[in-house]
């Protein structure tokens, strides 16, 4: 990359860091509904006779909706035009007829059930002038051009929002109990990685997805793929998730990193489908974190991605561990139910390692159960571990769920699982996790059927 471009990117990164810091200082993200903000969206809807009004704030990867009038929506990918165009213009975006705008040639802006035909969106700024979010009004039909006094009204409403944010920021600043972050230290040295390292990795596209096939045990046919994140550091090489995911969880970077993974997986599904229509039967599964499940707007975010990439909900699976559900079980149930209504597959990962897995299976709308590799690895050690796996498979059958056995590494494990009635599995016996290019080569080479004699031998790097 030329030095001038590198310098420009660094300036953009510094400005974005300052914008995100200003947003974080308000403490607005993921907070409950508040009458003051709801009154503003309602006033905007009445004044402009809008079909939908959205008040949203954008972090690294999403536009979180604080208040809405009309279509009930809680979250959108940050790439959606409502925020992206305002940030690019550094000011209002007024589009009386979206059908005449080149960005929307051949497509519609969908906000849940509303096919928007007009958009007026103004920035919500910090006192320093940084754009923290947007106030947007949308209509299902083209409208006349906005008059000057109407634009002033919309901007005045945005300024009211900004005033509320500044009050929140001041209250937070004077809160003596506000947590203070400390720089992690290990063995007398500054620990690595730190939050800025993760943010830089995200900006510079150092994260990649590897894919591990899920196969039908009776035929060795590839029926799905699990997407697994890796960090390709330019100096330190390939960094496994266990070395950076805990920090991502602690620092909050797991949200933009997780959203990147979702977007990348959907994009890859689209590419595979374009290459070979037979790949439309594949399901790509993405792991979700506990913090992602604390977001009530997750289903809205997923729905927007499915629409953006033109893929079916049945082509996407979302995996979660039991421990990711426990911190906020009520919200998790609401989010899972919303995702299930979309039609995406819901997989409980590492089943059996939690203390109340059975009750969770009855409570949550999972349709796939993944047997943890610790049970599969001991299945040949005697009658007790064999009986545990048999019980899990039978439990899933009674509940009408599919079963995937993880961590299959030997032919003996493979044959035992087949005899127990386990239909699907994944593990090194079939293929190791590999980059998208190698996965594409694997699908081409074997036509979706893995050889029976030895594991797939496609190069993983």
C-alpha positions as a Markdown table, in Angstrom:
| # | Residue | x | y | z |
|---|---|---|---|---|
| 1 | Unk | 0.0 | 0.0 | 0.0 |
| 2 | Unk | 1.5 | 3.4 | -1.0 |
| 3 | Unk | 2.7 | 5.6 | 2.0 |
| 4 | Unk | 0.1 | 8.3 | 1.2 |
| 5 | Unk | -2.7 | 5.7 | 1.4 |
| 6 | Unk | -1.3 | 4.3 | 4.6 |
| 7 | Unk | -1.2 | 7.8 | 6.2 |
| 8 | Unk | -4.8 | 8.5 | 5.1 |
| 9 | Unk | -6.0 | 5.2 | 6.6 |
| 10 | Unk | -4.2 | 6.0 | 9.8 |
| 11 | Unk | -6.0 | 9.4 | 10.0 |
| 12 | Unk | -9.3 | 7.7 | 9.3 |
| 13 | Unk | -8.6 | 5.2 | 12.1 |
| 14 | Unk | -7.8 | 7.9 | 14.6 |
| 15 | Unk | -10.9 | 9.8 | 13.7 |
| 16 | Unk | -13.0 | 6.6 | 14.1 |
| 17 | Unk | -11.4 | 5.8 | 17.4 |
| 18 | Unk | -12.3 | 9.3 | 18.6 |
| 19 | Unk | -15.8 | 8.9 | 17.4 |
| 20 | Unk | -16.2 | 5.5 | 19.1 |
| 21 | Unk | -14.8 | 6.9 | 22.3 |
| 22 | Unk | -17.3 | 9.8 | 22.2 |
| 23 | Unk | -20.1 | 7.3 | 21.7 |
| 24 | Unk | -18.9 | 5.0 | 24.5 |
| 25 | Unk | -18.7 | 8.0 | 26.9 |
| 26 | Unk | -22.5 | 8.5 | 26.5 |
| 27 | Unk | -23.3 | 5.0 | 27.7 |
| 28 | Unk | -26.3 | 4.9 | 25.4 |
| 29 | Unk | -25.7 | 1.5 | 23.6 |
| 30 | Unk | -28.0 | -1.4 | 24.5 |
| 31 | Unk | -29.9 | 0.6 | 27.1 |
| 32 | Unk | -33.7 | 0.2 | 27.8 |
| 33 | Unk | -36.3 | 2.3 | 26.1 |
| 34 | Unk | -36.7 | 5.9 | 27.4 |
| 35 | Unk | -39.7 | 8.2 | 27.1 |
| 36 | Unk | -37.5 | 11.2 | 26.0 |
| 37 | Unk | -36.2 | 9.5 | 23.0 |
| 38 | Unk | -39.5 | 7.8 | 22.1 |
| 39 | Unk | -41.2 | 11.2 | 22.2 |
| 40 | Unk | -38.7 | 12.5 | 19.6 |
| 41 | Unk | -39.3 | 9.7 | 17.2 |
| 42 | Unk | -43.1 | 10.0 | 17.6 |
| 43 | Unk | -42.9 | 13.7 | 17.0 |
| 44 | Unk | -40.9 | 13.2 | 13.9 |
| 45 | Unk | -43.4 | 10.6 | 12.6 |
| 46 | Unk | -46.3 | 12.9 | 13.2 |
| 47 | Unk | -44.7 | 16.0 | 11.7 |
| 48 | Unk | -43.5 | 14.3 | 8.6 |
| 49 | Unk | -46.3 | 11.7 | 8.3 |
| 50 | Unk | -43.6 | 9.1 | 8.1 |
| 51 | Unk | -44.1 | 5.4 | 7.8 |
| 52 | Unk | -41.1 | 4.6 | 9.9 |
| 53 | Unk | -38.7 | 6.7 | 12.1 |
| 54 | Unk | -35.4 | 5.4 | 13.4 |
| 55 | Unk | -33.1 | 6.8 | 16.0 |
| 56 | Unk | -29.9 | 4.8 | 15.9 |
| 57 | Unk | -26.3 | 4.9 | 17.1 |
| 58 | Unk | -23.4 | 3.2 | 15.2 |
| 59 | Unk | -20.5 | 1.4 | 16.8 |
| 60 | Unk | -17.9 | -0.5 | 14.8 |
| 61 | Unk | -20.2 | -2.9 | 13.1 |
| 62 | Unk | -23.9 | -2.1 | 13.7 |
| 63 | Unk | -26.5 | 0.6 | 13.9 |
| 64 | Unk | -28.2 | 0.0 | 17.2 |
| 65 | Unk | -31.7 | 1.4 | 17.3 |
| 66 | Unk | -32.5 | 3.3 | 20.5 |
| 67 | Unk | -36.0 | 4.3 | 19.5 |
| 68 | Unk | -38.3 | 3.6 | 16.6 |
| 69 | Unk | -41.8 | 4.5 | 15.3 |
| 70 | Unk | -43.4 | 2.2 | 12.8 |
| 71 | Unk | -41.5 | -0.9 | 11.8 |
| 72 | Unk | -40.1 | -2.5 | 15.0 |
| 73 | Unk | -36.4 | -2.9 | 14.4 |
| 74 | Unk | -33.5 | -3.0 | 16.9 |
| 75 | Unk | -30.4 | -3.3 | 14.8 |
| 76 | Unk | -28.9 | -3.0 | 11.3 |
| 77 | Unk | -25.5 | -3.7 | 9.9 |
| 78 | Unk | -23.4 | -0.6 | 9.9 |
| 79 | Unk | -23.0 | -0.9 | 6.1 |
| 80 | Unk | -26.7 | -0.1 | 5.6 |
| 81 | Unk | -27.2 | 3.2 | 3.9 |
| 82 | Unk | -29.1 | 4.9 | 6.8 |
| 83 | Unk | -25.9 | 5.6 | 8.6 |
| 84 | Unk | -23.2 | 4.9 | 6.0 |
| 85 | Unk | -24.4 | 7.7 | 3.7 |
| 86 | Unk | -24.7 | 10.3 | 6.5 |
| 87 | Unk | -21.2 | 9.5 | 7.7 |
| 88 | Unk | -19.8 | 9.7 | 4.1 |
| 89 | Unk | -21.6 | 13.0 | 3.5 |
| 90 | Unk | -20.8 | 14.3 | 6.9 |
| 91 | Unk | -24.3 | 15.8 | 7.0 |
| 92 | Unk | -27.9 | 15.3 | 6.0 |
| 93 | Unk | -28.9 | 12.8 | 3.3 |
| 94 | Unk | -32.3 | 13.7 | 1.7 |
| 95 | Unk | -33.5 | 11.3 | -1.0 |
| 96 | Unk | -37.2 | 12.0 | -2.0 |
| 97 | Unk | -37.1 | 9.0 | -4.4 |
| 98 | Unk | -34.8 | 6.2 | -3.7 |
| 99 | Unk | -35.6 | 4.5 | -7.1 |
| 100 | Unk | -33.7 | 7.3 | -8.9 |
| 101 | Unk | -30.6 | 7.0 | -6.8 |
| 102 | Unk | -27.7 | 5.0 | -8.4 |
| 103 | Unk | -27.0 | 3.2 | -5.1 |
| 104 | Unk | -30.4 | 1.5 | -5.2 |
| 105 | Unk | -30.5 | 0.6 | -8.9 |
| 106 | Unk | -32.1 | -2.9 | -9.0 |
| 107 | Unk | -32.7 | -3.2 | -5.3 |
| 108 | Unk | -34.9 | -1.8 | -2.5 |
| 109 | Unk | -34.0 | -0.6 | 1.0 |
| 110 | Unk | -35.9 | -3.0 | 3.2 |
| 111 | Unk | -36.6 | -2.1 | 6.8 |
| 112 | Unk | -38.4 | -5.2 | 8.0 |
| 113 | Unk | -41.6 | -5.2 | 6.0 |
| 114 | Unk | -41.2 | -1.6 | 4.7 |
| 115 | Unk | -39.8 | -1.3 | 1.2 |
| 116 | Unk | -38.5 | 2.3 | 1.6 |
| 117 | Unk | -39.0 | 4.6 | -1.3 |
| 118 | Unk | -37.9 | 7.8 | 0.4 |
| 119 | Unk | -35.3 | 8.6 | 3.0 |
| 120 | Unk | -34.3 | 11.7 | 5.1 |
| 121 | Unk | -31.5 | 11.2 | 7.5 |
| 122 | Unk | -29.6 | 13.7 | 9.6 |
| 123 | Unk | -26.6 | 13.1 | 11.9 |
| 124 | Unk | -26.7 | 13.1 | 15.7 |
| 125 | Unk | -23.4 | 14.7 | 16.8 |
| 126 | Unk | -21.2 | 15.0 | 19.8 |
| 127 | Unk | -20.3 | 18.4 | 21.2 |
| 128 | Unk | -17.1 | 18.1 | 19.2 |
| 129 | Unk | -19.1 | 17.5 | 16.0 |
| 130 | Unk | -18.4 | 13.8 | 15.6 |
| 131 | Unk | -21.3 | 11.8 | 14.2 |
| 132 | Unk | -22.6 | 9.3 | 16.8 |
| 133 | Unk | -25.8 | 8.3 | 15.1 |
| 134 | Unk | -28.7 | 9.3 | 12.9 |
| 135 | Unk | -32.3 | 10.3 | 13.0 |
| 136 | Unk | -34.0 | 8.9 | 9.9 |
| 137 | Unk | -37.5 | 9.1 | 8.5 |
| 138 | Unk | -38.6 | 6.6 | 5.8 |
| 139 | Unk | -41.6 | 6.4 | 3.6 |
| 140 | Unk | -43.0 | 3.6 | 1.5 |
| 141 | Unk | -43.7 | 6.0 | -1.4 |
| 142 | Unk | -41.6 | 8.7 | -3.0 |
| 143 | Unk | -42.2 | 12.2 | -1.5 |
| 144 | Unk | -41.7 | 15.7 | -2.6 |
| 145 | Unk | -38.4 | 17.5 | -2.0 |
| 146 | Unk | -37.9 | 18.5 | 1.6 |
| 147 | Unk | -38.4 | 22.2 | 2.2 |
| 148 | Unk | -35.8 | 24.2 | 4.1 |
| 149 | Unk | -38.0 | 24.6 | 7.2 |
| 150 | Unk | -38.7 | 20.9 | 7.2 |
| 151 | Unk | -34.9 | 20.1 | 7.2 |
| 152 | Unk | -34.4 | 22.6 | 10.0 |
| 153 | Unk | -37.1 | 20.8 | 12.0 |
| 154 | Unk | -35.5 | 17.4 | 11.5 |
| 155 | Unk | -32.1 | 18.8 | 12.5 |
| 156 | Unk | -33.6 | 20.4 | 15.6 |
| 157 | Unk | -35.0 | 17.0 | 16.6 |
| 158 | Unk | -31.5 | 15.6 | 16.2 |
| 159 | Unk | -30.1 | 18.3 | 18.3 |
| 160 | Unk | -32.6 | 17.4 | 21.0 |
| 161 | Unk | -31.2 | 13.9 | 20.9 |
| 162 | Unk | -27.6 | 15.2 | 21.1 |
| 163 | Unk | -28.6 | 17.3 | 24.2 |
| 164 | Unk | -29.9 | 14.2 | 25.9 |
| 165 | Unk | -26.7 | 12.3 | 25.1 |
| 166 | Unk | -24.6 | 15.1 | 26.6 |
| 167 | Unk | -26.6 | 14.9 | 29.8 |
| 168 | Unk | -25.9 | 11.2 | 29.9 |
| 169 | Unk | -22.2 | 11.7 | 29.3 |
| 170 | Unk | -21.9 | 14.2 | 32.1 |
| 171 | Unk | -23.8 | 12.0 | 34.6 |
| 172 | Unk | -21.5 | 9.1 | 33.6 |
| 173 | Unk | -18.4 | 11.2 | 33.9 |
| 174 | Unk | -19.3 | 12.2 | 37.5 |
| 175 | Unk | -20.2 | 8.6 | 38.5 |
| 176 | Unk | -17.6 | 7.7 | 41.1 |
| 177 | Unk | -18.4 | 4.0 | 40.6 |
| 178 | Unk | -17.6 | 4.1 | 36.8 |
| 179 | Unk | -15.1 | 1.3 | 36.0 |
| 180 | Unk | -11.6 | 2.4 | 35.1 |
| 181 | Unk | -9.7 | 0.2 | 32.6 |
| 182 | Unk | -6.2 | -0.8 | 33.5 |
| 183 | Unk | -3.5 | -1.8 | 31.0 |
| 184 | Unk | -3.0 | -5.6 | 31.4 |
| 185 | Unk | 0.4 | -6.6 | 32.7 |
| 186 | Unk | 2.0 | -10.1 | 32.7 |
| 187 | Unk | 5.3 | -11.0 | 34.2 |
| 188 | Unk | 6.2 | -7.4 | 34.6 |
| 189 | Unk | 5.6 | -6.8 | 30.8 |
| 190 | Unk | 2.7 | -5.2 | 29.0 |
| 191 | Unk | 0.4 | -8.1 | 27.9 |
| 192 | Unk | -0.3 | -8.8 | 24.2 |
| 193 | Unk | -2.7 | -8.5 | 22.5 |
| 194 | Unk | -4.4 | -5.4 | 23.7 |
| 195 | Unk | -7.7 | -3.9 | 22.6 |
| 196 | Unk | -6.0 | -1.6 | 20.0 |
| 197 | Unk | -4.3 | -4.6 | 18.5 |
| 198 | Unk | -7.7 | -6.3 | 18.0 |
| 199 | Unk | -9.1 | -3.1 | 16.5 |
| 200 | Unk | -6.1 | -2.8 | 14.1 |
| 201 | Unk | -6.5 | -6.4 | 13.1 |
| 202 | Unk | -10.1 | -5.8 | 12.3 |
| 203 | Unk | -9.4 | -2.7 | 10.3 |
| 204 | Unk | -6.5 | -4.4 | 8.3 |
| 205 | Unk | -8.5 | -7.5 | 7.6 |
| 206 | Unk | -6.1 | -9.8 | 9.5 |
| 207 | Unk | -9.0 | -12.0 | 10.7 |
| 208 | Unk | -10.0 | -14.9 | 8.5 |
| 209 | Unk | -12.5 | -17.7 | 8.6 |
| 210 | Unk | -11.5 | -21.3 | 8.3 |
| 211 | Unk | -14.1 | -23.9 | 7.5 |
| 212 | Unk | -14.4 | -27.4 | 8.8 |
| 213 | Unk | -16.8 | -29.8 | 7.0 |
| 214 | Unk | -19.8 | -31.5 | 8.7 |
| 215 | Unk | -20.6 | -34.8 | 7.0 |
| 216 | Unk | -23.4 | -37.3 | 6.9 |
| 217 | Unk | -21.8 | -40.3 | 8.5 |
| 218 | Unk | -23.5 | -43.0 | 6.3 |
| 219 | Unk | -22.4 | -41.4 | 3.0 |
| 220 | Unk | -19.5 | -39.1 | 4.0 |
| 221 | Unk | -21.3 | -36.4 | 2.0 |
| 222 | Unk | -20.5 | -32.8 | 3.1 |
| 223 | Unk | -23.8 | -31.3 | 4.4 |
| 224 | Unk | -22.4 | -28.2 | 6.1 |
| 225 | Unk | -19.4 | -26.3 | 7.3 |
| 226 | Unk | -18.5 | -24.7 | 10.6 |
| 227 | Unk | -16.9 | -21.3 | 10.3 |
| 228 | Unk | -14.0 | -20.8 | 12.7 |
| 229 | Unk | -12.2 | -17.5 | 13.2 |
| 230 | Unk | -8.4 | -17.2 | 13.0 |
| 231 | Unk | -6.0 | -14.3 | 13.3 |
| 232 | Unk | -3.3 | -14.1 | 10.6 |
| 233 | Unk | -0.9 | -11.6 | 12.1 |
| 234 | Unk | 1.6 | -10.2 | 9.7 |
| 235 | Unk | 4.5 | -10.8 | 12.1 |
| 236 | Unk | 3.3 | -13.4 | 14.6 |
| 237 | Unk | 1.7 | -15.7 | 12.1 |
| 238 | Unk | -1.5 | -17.7 | 12.6 |
| 239 | Unk | -2.9 | -17.0 | 16.1 |
| 240 | Unk | -5.5 | -19.5 | 17.5 |
| 241 | Unk | -8.8 | -18.2 | 19.0 |
| 242 | Unk | -7.9 | -19.1 | 22.6 |
| 243 | Unk | -5.1 | -16.5 | 22.5 |
| 244 | Unk | -7.4 | -13.5 | 21.6 |
| 245 | Unk | -11.1 | -14.4 | 22.1 |
| 246 | Unk | -11.0 | -13.9 | 25.9 |
| 247 | Unk | -9.6 | -10.4 | 25.5 |
| 248 | Unk | -12.2 | -9.7 | 22.8 |
| 249 | Unk | -14.9 | -10.8 | 25.2 |
| 250 | Unk | -13.6 | -8.7 | 28.1 |
| 251 | Unk | -12.9 | -5.6 | 26.0 |
| 252 | Unk | -16.2 | -5.6 | 24.0 |
| 253 | Unk | -14.4 | -6.2 | 20.7 |
| 254 | Unk | -16.1 | -9.5 | 20.4 |
| 255 | Unk | -19.2 | -7.6 | 19.0 |
| 256 | Unk | -17.5 | -6.1 | 15.9 |
| 257 | Unk | -15.4 | -9.2 | 15.4 |
| 258 | Unk | -18.4 | -11.4 | 15.7 |
| 259 | Unk | -20.4 | -9.2 | 13.3 |
| 260 | Unk | -17.5 | -9.4 | 10.9 |
| 261 | Unk | -17.6 | -13.2 | 11.1 |
| 262 | Unk | -21.3 | -13.3 | 10.4 |
| 263 | Unk | -20.9 | -11.0 | 7.4 |
| 264 | Unk | -18.0 | -12.8 | 6.0 |
| 265 | Unk | -19.7 | -16.2 | 6.3 |
| 266 | Unk | -22.8 | -14.9 | 4.5 |
| 267 | Unk | -20.6 | -13.4 | 1.8 |
| 268 | Unk | -18.9 | -16.8 | 1.4 |
| 269 | Unk | -22.2 | -18.7 | 1.2 |
| 270 | Unk | -23.2 | -16.3 | -1.7 |
| 271 | Unk | -19.9 | -17.0 | -3.5 |
| 272 | Unk | -20.2 | -20.8 | -3.2 |
| 273 | Unk | -23.8 | -20.7 | -4.4 |
| 274 | Unk | -22.8 | -18.6 | -7.5 |
| 275 | Unk | -20.0 | -21.1 | -8.3 |
| 276 | Unk | -22.2 | -24.2 | -8.1 |
| 277 | Unk | -26.0 | -24.1 | -7.4 |
| 278 | Unk | -25.7 | -27.5 | -5.7 |
| 279 | Unk | -24.0 | -25.7 | -2.8 |
| 280 | Unk | -27.3 | -24.1 | -1.9 |
| 281 | Unk | -28.0 | -27.2 | 0.2 |
| 282 | Unk | -24.9 | -26.5 | 2.4 |
| 283 | Unk | -25.4 | -24.9 | 5.8 |
| 284 | Unk | -22.6 | -22.7 | 7.1 |
| 285 | Unk | -22.6 | -22.4 | 10.9 |
| 286 | Unk | -21.2 | -19.4 | 12.8 |
| 287 | Unk | -20.4 | -19.4 | 16.5 |
| 288 | Unk | -22.0 | -16.6 | 18.6 |
| 289 | Unk | -20.8 | -15.2 | 21.8 |
| 290 | Unk | -22.6 | -14.4 | 25.0 |
| 291 | Unk | -22.4 | -10.6 | 24.3 |
| 292 | Unk | -24.0 | -11.1 | 21.0 |
| 293 | Unk | -26.9 | -12.8 | 22.7 |
| 294 | Unk | -27.4 | -9.9 | 25.0 |
| 295 | Unk | -28.4 | -7.8 | 21.9 |
| 296 | Unk | -32.2 | -7.8 | 21.3 |
| 297 | Unk | -31.6 | -6.6 | 17.8 |
| 298 | Unk | -29.5 | -9.7 | 16.7 |
| 299 | Unk | -32.3 | -11.2 | 14.7 |
| 300 | Unk | -32.8 | -7.9 | 12.8 |
| 301 | Unk | -29.1 | -7.8 | 12.1 |
| 302 | Unk | -29.1 | -11.4 | 10.7 |
| 303 | Unk | -32.2 | -10.7 | 8.6 |
| 304 | Unk | -30.6 | -7.7 | 7.0 |
| 305 | Unk | -27.5 | -9.8 | 6.1 |
| 306 | Unk | -29.6 | -12.6 | 4.6 |
| 307 | Unk | -31.3 | -10.0 | 2.5 |
| 308 | Unk | -28.1 | -8.2 | 1.5 |
| 309 | Unk | -26.4 | -11.3 | 0.2 |
| 310 | Unk | -29.5 | -12.9 | -1.2 |
| 311 | Unk | -29.2 | -16.2 | 0.7 |
| 312 | Unk | -31.8 | -18.4 | 2.3 |
| 313 | Unk | -32.1 | -18.6 | 6.1 |
| 314 | Unk | -31.8 | -22.4 | 5.9 |
| 315 | Unk | -28.2 | -21.9 | 4.6 |
| 316 | Unk | -27.1 | -20.2 | 7.9 |
| 317 | Unk | -26.7 | -21.9 | 11.2 |
| 318 | Unk | -25.9 | -20.2 | 14.5 |
| 319 | Unk | -24.0 | -22.0 | 17.2 |
| 320 | Unk | -23.9 | -21.1 | 20.9 |
| 321 | Unk | -22.7 | -22.8 | 24.0 |
| 322 | Unk | -24.8 | -23.3 | 27.1 |
| 323 | Unk | -22.6 | -20.9 | 29.0 |
| 324 | Unk | -23.3 | -18.1 | 26.5 |
| 325 | Unk | -27.0 | -18.4 | 27.4 |
| 326 | Unk | -26.7 | -18.3 | 31.2 |
| 327 | Unk | -25.8 | -14.6 | 31.8 |
| 328 | Unk | -29.1 | -13.3 | 30.5 |
| 329 | Unk | -31.5 | -16.3 | 30.0 |
| 330 | Unk | -34.6 | -14.2 | 29.4 |
| 331 | Unk | -33.1 | -12.1 | 26.7 |
| 332 | Unk | -31.4 | -15.2 | 25.2 |
| 333 | Unk | -34.8 | -16.9 | 24.9 |
| 334 | Unk | -36.3 | -13.9 | 23.1 |
| 335 | Unk | -33.3 | -13.6 | 20.7 |
| 336 | Unk | -33.4 | -17.4 | 20.0 |
| 337 | Unk | -37.1 | -17.3 | 19.3 |
| 338 | Unk | -36.7 | -14.3 | 16.9 |
| 339 | Unk | -33.9 | -16.2 | 15.1 |
| 340 | Unk | -35.9 | -19.3 | 14.9 |
| 341 | Unk | -38.8 | -17.4 | 13.3 |
| 342 | Unk | -36.3 | -16.3 | 10.6 |
| 343 | Unk | -35.7 | -19.9 | 9.7 |
| 344 | Unk | -32.0 | -20.1 | 10.6 |
| 345 | Unk | -30.8 | -23.3 | 12.3 |
| 346 | Unk | -29.9 | -23.0 | 16.0 |
| 347 | Unk | -27.2 | -25.4 | 17.3 |
| 348 | Unk | -26.3 | -26.0 | 20.9 |
| 349 | Unk | -22.5 | -26.5 | 20.9 |
| 350 | Unk | -20.5 | -28.5 | 23.5 |
| 351 | Unk | -23.6 | -30.2 | 24.8 |
| 352 | Unk | -23.2 | -31.9 | 28.1 |
| 353 | Unk | -20.5 | -29.6 | 29.5 |
| 354 | Unk | -23.0 | -27.3 | 31.3 |
| 355 | Unk | -24.7 | -28.0 | 34.6 |
| 356 | Unk | -28.3 | -27.8 | 33.4 |
| 357 | Unk | -28.2 | -28.8 | 29.7 |
| 358 | Unk | -31.4 | -30.8 | 29.9 |
| 359 | Unk | -33.5 | -28.0 | 31.2 |
| 360 | Unk | -32.1 | -25.7 | 28.5 |
| 361 | Unk | -33.0 | -28.2 | 25.8 |
| 362 | Unk | -36.6 | -28.1 | 27.0 |
| 363 | Unk | -36.6 | -24.3 | 27.3 |
| 364 | Unk | -34.9 | -23.1 | 24.1 |
| 365 | Unk | -35.8 | -23.7 | 20.4 |
| 366 | Unk | -32.7 | -25.5 | 19.3 |
| 367 | Unk | -33.0 | -27.8 | 16.3 |
| 368 | Unk | -29.4 | -29.3 | 16.3 |
| 369 | Unk | -27.4 | -30.7 | 19.2 |
| 370 | Unk | -23.6 | -31.0 | 19.0 |
| 371 | Unk | -22.0 | -33.7 | 21.2 |
| 372 | Unk | -18.9 | -32.2 | 22.8 |
| 373 | Unk | -15.6 | -33.7 | 21.6 |
| 374 | Unk | -14.7 | -34.7 | 25.2 |
| 375 | Unk | -17.4 | -37.3 | 25.1 |
| 376 | Unk | -16.6 | -38.4 | 21.5 |
| 377 | Unk | -12.9 | -38.8 | 22.4 |
| 378 | Unk | -13.7 | -41.2 | 25.3 |
| 379 | Unk | -16.4 | -43.2 | 23.5 |
| 380 | Unk | -14.1 | -46.2 | 23.0 |
| 381 | Unk | -12.8 | -46.2 | 26.6 |
| 382 | Unk | -15.6 | -48.4 | 28.1 |
| 383 | Unk | -19.3 | -48.8 | 28.7 |
| 384 | Unk | -19.9 | -45.7 | 30.7 |
| 385 | Unk | -18.7 | -43.1 | 28.1 |
| 386 | Unk | -20.4 | -45.1 | 25.4 |
| 387 | Unk | -23.7 | -45.0 | 27.4 |
| 388 | Unk | -23.4 | -41.2 | 27.8 |
| 389 | Unk | -23.2 | -40.7 | 24.1 |
| 390 | Unk | -26.0 | -43.2 | 23.5 |
| 391 | Unk | -28.2 | -41.3 | 26.0 |
| 392 | Unk | -27.5 | -37.9 | 24.3 |
| 393 | Unk | -28.4 | -39.3 | 20.9 |
| 394 | Unk | -31.7 | -40.8 | 22.2 |
| 395 | Unk | -32.5 | -37.6 | 24.0 |
| 396 | Unk | -32.1 | -35.6 | 20.8 |
| 397 | Unk | -34.3 | -38.1 | 18.9 |
| 398 | Unk | -37.1 | -37.8 | 21.5 |
| 399 | Unk | -36.9 | -34.0 | 21.2 |
| 400 | Unk | -36.9 | -34.0 | 17.4 |
| 401 | Unk | -33.4 | -32.6 | 17.1 |
| 402 | Unk | -30.5 | -33.6 | 14.8 |
| 403 | Unk | -27.2 | -34.6 | 16.3 |
| 404 | Unk | -23.7 | -33.7 | 15.2 |
| 405 | Unk | -20.8 | -35.5 | 16.9 |
| 406 | Unk | -17.7 | -33.2 | 17.2 |
| 407 | Unk | -14.0 | -34.3 | 17.3 |
| 408 | Unk | -14.2 | -37.6 | 15.4 |
| 409 | Unk | -10.6 | -38.6 | 14.9 |
| 410 | Unk | -10.5 | -42.4 | 14.5 |
| 411 | Unk | -12.4 | -45.0 | 12.4 |
| 412 | Unk | -13.4 | -46.8 | 15.6 |
| 413 | Unk | -15.2 | -43.7 | 16.9 |
| 414 | Unk | -16.7 | -43.2 | 13.5 |
| 415 | Unk | -18.2 | -46.7 | 13.3 |
| 416 | Unk | -19.4 | -46.7 | 16.9 |
| 417 | Unk | -21.3 | -43.4 | 16.3 |
| 418 | Unk | -22.9 | -44.9 | 13.3 |
| 419 | Unk | -24.1 | -47.9 | 15.2 |
| 420 | Unk | -25.5 | -45.6 | 17.9 |
| 421 | Unk | -27.6 | -43.8 | 15.3 |
| 422 | Unk | -25.7 | -40.6 | 15.1 |
| 423 | Unk | -26.3 | -39.2 | 11.6 |
| 424 | Unk | -23.8 | -36.3 | 11.3 |
| 425 | Unk | -20.3 | -35.6 | 12.5 |
| 426 | Unk | -17.1 | -33.6 | 12.0 |
| 427 | Unk | -13.5 | -34.0 | 13.0 |
| 428 | Unk | -10.0 | -34.5 | 11.8 |
| 429 | Unk | -10.9 | -37.9 | 10.5 |
| 430 | Unk | -12.7 | -36.2 | 7.6 |
| 431 | Unk | -11.0 | -32.8 | 7.3 |
| 432 | Unk | -9.2 | -30.2 | 9.4 |
| 433 | Unk | -10.4 | -26.6 | 9.4 |
| 434 | Unk | -9.1 | -24.8 | 6.2 |
| 435 | Unk | -9.3 | -21.4 | 4.5 |
| 436 | Unk | -12.2 | -20.6 | 2.2 |
| 437 | Unk | -10.0 | -21.2 | -0.9 |
| 438 | Unk | -9.0 | -24.7 | 0.3 |
| 439 | Unk | -12.6 | -25.5 | 1.2 |
| 440 | Unk | -13.7 | -24.5 | -2.3 |
| 441 | Unk | -11.0 | -26.8 | -3.7 |
| 442 | Unk | -12.3 | -29.6 | -1.5 |
| 443 | Unk | -15.8 | -29.1 | -2.7 |
| 444 | Unk | -14.7 | -29.2 | -6.3 |
| 445 | Unk | -12.3 | -32.1 | -5.9 |
| 446 | Unk | -14.7 | -34.5 | -4.3 |
| 447 | Unk | -18.0 | -33.2 | -5.5 |
| 448 | Unk | -19.3 | -33.0 | -1.9 |
| 449 | Unk | -18.3 | -36.6 | -1.1 |
| 450 | Unk | -15.2 | -37.2 | 1.1 |
| 451 | Unk | -13.1 | -40.3 | 0.3 |
| 452 | Unk | -13.5 | -43.3 | 2.6 |
| 453 | Unk | -9.9 | -44.3 | 2.9 |
| 454 | Unk | -8.3 | -41.3 | 4.6 |
| 455 | Unk | -9.0 | -37.7 | 5.7 |
| 456 | Unk | -9.3 | -35.0 | 3.0 |
| 457 | Unk | -5.8 | -33.8 | 2.0 |
| 458 | Unk | -6.5 | -30.3 | 0.7 |
| 459 | Unk | -3.7 | -27.9 | 1.9 |
| 460 | Unk | -5.0 | -25.7 | 4.8 |
| 461 | Unk | -2.8 | -22.7 | 4.2 |
